[in-house]
Amino acid sequence: MNEKYGAWAFTIGLVLAVILGFIPSVTWITALLVILGLVVGFVNVTEKESTAFLIASTALVITASSLSELPALGGIVTAILRNVVALVSPAAIIVALKAVWSMGGKK
């Protein structure tokens, strides 16, 4: 059941990241995406999926951060990429911490 909430949080977050990229930057937008990212990290990614999620999110954050520096992409694309990073980064932090915690508990 919790995975359902996490999947919805991720889907809503991605849709919001794109839609809100067309709106001038507002602090609550980033806060909302961070909260949704935390929900995704806590409830959506299983231990089995954590490695793939961390690799994908790392690649996404690095690529989006790099692309957002290209002026040719324009302000809207840059805003969308920043929003996606705001969504994925907190989820990646939570999943990474869960993975480290899990590894520390194994004997």
C-alpha angles and dihedrals in degrees: 000000000000091000088061091058091047092050090050091047090052094046093046090046093053093047091048091047090058098040094044090050086077092056121078112261113283123180095229091058091062091043091052092049091048091051091049089048090053090051090051092049094049101043112015108053117069124207089254091055097042098093094049091044093051093048092047094044092047091051091046095049093046093046095044091047091050094046093048088065092062109098091201090071092065133224098288096053090045091051091049091050091049089051092051090051089049088055100043101039097066090046090051091050092052093046091048092050091048090050093050091047090049093050092048092055096052120098 
